[in-house]
Amino acid sequence: MFLGTPEFAATSLRRLVEGGYDVVGVVTAPDKPAGRGQKLHESEVKKYAVSVGLPVFQPEKLRAPEFLDAIAVLKPDLGIVIAFRMLPEVIWSLPRLGTFNLHASLLPQYRGAAPINRAIMNGETVTGLTTFMLNAEIDKGDIIGRVEMPIHPSDNAGTLHDRLMVAGAELVTLTVDRIVAGNVVPLSQMDIPEEGLRPAPKIFREDCRVDWSRPGPEIVNFIRGLSPYPGAWTEFGDTTLKLFDAEFDAENGWVAIRELQPAGKRRMTAKEFLNGLKPPG
């Protein structure tokens, strides 16, 4: 049984299906209105699942009796969760072999909703992926597999996301094979001290405001860690600017913004933005 919503999850689902694994059911988010026309938007996981004829479930409430009855009928051997909601025990304990999650960090570091963003924002040069068995604690289940990945100076959250997404699909299939074969030596996280661990909490709009009093390299990491989404921002006169690309000039000690987006306008280079400014007076 597969549970997930965005493209990051859909890539692993595709790998499982194309690899011949028997996916008995797919659980994803309900369709939601999006865009100016507020048309119903289907998750990437749903789009792929429907395209290959997999049974799809979109519960509003995970504890709804009709939903729980429907997935119980599937009698899944194993559950796989990627970028989905927090699951109640009645769901993650249902599969015979348990349920594992793919997390985009090297656990126990960066537990939480935004591990990719936070790792770059904090100036990390290495991150990775972890598969772990779900339990009642968030991101604290027994570790099954881990894969390291470098964070390049040119990376932003988008490019790192895409590389982790592809590598994650490979780790998911390897984890399934190991669990089914009984070839697992789980690593417990429960005894790992919390001191020294960096969290990855959900990012809100105010978290994305640039603090220009910080050192230049930290500002650049902050901007690239939030690019392209949700986007670092700063005030400029009576408007706001989203900042997507920047570099630090160590010789002159300044942060050069290379790509930005004024509120209500398109994304553009800094040169285009400056050319469009009206002269004072």
N, C-alpha and C positions, 0 to 999 in steps of 0.2 A: 504494500500500500504506500503510495507516494503522496506527500503533503507539501505544497509549495505554491508560490504565486508569481514572482517576477521572472525575467529572462535568466537571471542567475540560477534559478531552480529548473527552468525549462530545459536548459542545456544538459543538465544531468539526467532529466527524464528522457530526453531524446537518446542519450548514450545508453541508458538501460534498455529502452525499447529496441534500438538498433542492435544491441548486443544480445538480444534474444531472451532477456529476463522477463518473467511473467508478471507484469504489472496488473494486479487484479482490480485496482481502483485508484482514482486520483481525487484528492481533496484540495480545493483551492478557494480563493476569496470570492464572494458574490460579485456579480457584475455591478459596476458603479458608474454613475454619470460623470462624464469628463468633457473638458473643452467648452467652447462657447455655446455649442449647440446642446450641451449636456446629454449627448448620446451615450447609451450604455457602453461601457468599456469592458472587454473581457481580458482577464489576465493572460500573460504569455503562456503560462502552464495550461490553462484551459484551451487556448487556441491550438496548442500542439496536441493535447490529449484528444480533443474532438477530431483533429485531422487524421489521427490513426485509430479512431474508434474505441478509445478507452472509456470506461464508465467514469463520469465526472460527478462529484458531489460539491455543492456550494452552500454549506450551512451558514445561516446568520448566527446561530448559537451552537457552539460545539457540544454542549450538553443536551441538546434537543433530543428527546427519546426517539423520534423517527429517524434522525441521522445516526444515532448510535446503533439502532436496530439494523439499519441498512449496511453499515460497515461490518457489523458482527457477522452478517450473512456471508461476507467475502472470505472469512476465516484466513486472514493474511498471516503468513509465516514471519514476515519482517516489515517493520515500518521505517520509512525514510523521510526525514523532515529537512527542508531547505528553505530558508527565508519565509517562514510562516508564523502564525500566531503562537503564543504560549499554549501548550496543550495540557488539558486536565489528565490526571492519571488514568482515568477510565479509557482514554484513547491510546496513550503511549504504552500502556501495559497490555493492550489487546493482542498484538501479534505474539505468536508462540516464541519467537526468538528476541522479542523486544523491539525497540525503536531507536534508531540512531539519527543524529543531526550532523549536518556539514556546517562548520563555522569558519568564517574567513579571517582567522587569526591563529597564532600558535598558542593555543590554550596552555596554561591558565591566563596568559596575557590577553587583554582586550576582550573580556567578557562584556556582552551587551549588544545593542542594536546597530552600532556604527563602527565596527572594527576596522574597515578599510579606510574610512575618513580619518579616524582618530590616529591610526598608525602614522599616516603621512603628516598630519597636523603636528604630531609630536616629534617629527624628524627622524623616525625609524629608517634604517637602511635594509632591514630584513623583516619579512612577515611570513605568512603562509596559511595553511589550511589544516583543520583538525576535524576528524570524525569522532564522535563520542556518543555513548549510550545515554538516552534521556533518563533523568530521575526527577525528583521533586524540586531540586535546586536549579536555578537558571544557569546554564552553561557550565555546570559542575559535575556532569556525569563522567563515568570512566572513559578515558581516552582509548580509542582503537587504533587510529592512524594519524600521522602528521606529515606534512610536506612543506618544506621551506621554499620561499620565493624572495628574490632580492627586490628592493624598492630602488629604482634608478632615480637619479636626480631629475631626470626629465619626466618622470611619472607624475600623473595626477590621479585623483580618485577614480576617474573613468578608465584610464588605461590599465591601472592596476586591477580594477574590478574585472575587466575583460580577460586578463591573463589568469586571474584566480578562478574565474568562471570555467574556463577550459580545463585547467588543472584539477579543479574540484570534481568535474565529471569523471575524470580518471580515478581520483581517490575514492569516489562513491562506489564505483564498480569493484575496485580492489577490496573495499571494506565489506561489500556484500559477499564476495567470494570467500573472504577470510572467516566471516561469521558463519556462513553456511558450512564451510569445511571444518569448523570448530578450531580454526587456527588463530586464536585470539588470546593475547596476554594483556588484559586490560590494565591501564595505568590509572590508579585512583587519584582524583583531585581533592578529595575531602580532607586530606592531611597536609595539603600545601598551604603554608602561611600566606595571609593576605598582604603582609607588608611587602612593598616593592612591586606589587602588581598594578598595572595601569588599566583602568576601566574604559569601556567604550559606550557610554550612555547615548541614548537617542539625542539627535541634534535638533534644536529649535531655532527659530529665526534669530533671536537675540544672541544665540551662541555664535552666529556667523558674522557679527559685526567686527571689523578690523580694529585692533587696538594699535594705533600708530606709535605708542610709546615703547612697544616691544622691540627687541633687536631685529635688524633687517632680515637675517636668515629665518628667524621664527615667523615673521610676517609672510615670507614667501612660502614656507611650509604650510602655514595656515590657509593661504589662498589656494594652493594646489591640492591640499587635502579636502577642500570643499568644491573643487571643480571637476566636472561641470555642474554637479548637483550636491547640495542645495544652493551653493554659490555664496562666497564671501561677499560682504557689501560694506559700503561706507557712504557717508553723507557728503554731498558736493553741492554747496549752495542750498537751493531749495528742493533738490532732488536727491535720489540715491543712485549709486552705481554698483552693479554687480561686477566683481573682479574675477577673471578666469585664468589669467596667466601673468606671471611676474618674475623678475629676476633681481638678485641683489648685486649691486655694483660695490664690491668691497673697497676698491680704490677711492671711490668718491663717497661711500657710505650712504647710498640711497637705494630705495626700492623703485625699480622701473616697472611700471604697469604696461603690459604688452597687449592685453585683450580685455575688453570690458563691455558692459551693456547698461546704458542709461535706462531708468524706469520708463516703461512704455515704448521702448525702441528696440531695434535689433542689436544683436551682438556685433561688435566692431573692433578694429584695431585702435590702439591709443592714438595713432596718427589721424585716423578718420574722425575720431571724437574731437581732437584738438582743432582740426580743420573746420569742424562744424560749429565751434564756439563763436559767439558774437563778441566783437571787441568791446571793451568797456566804454561808457560815455554815450 
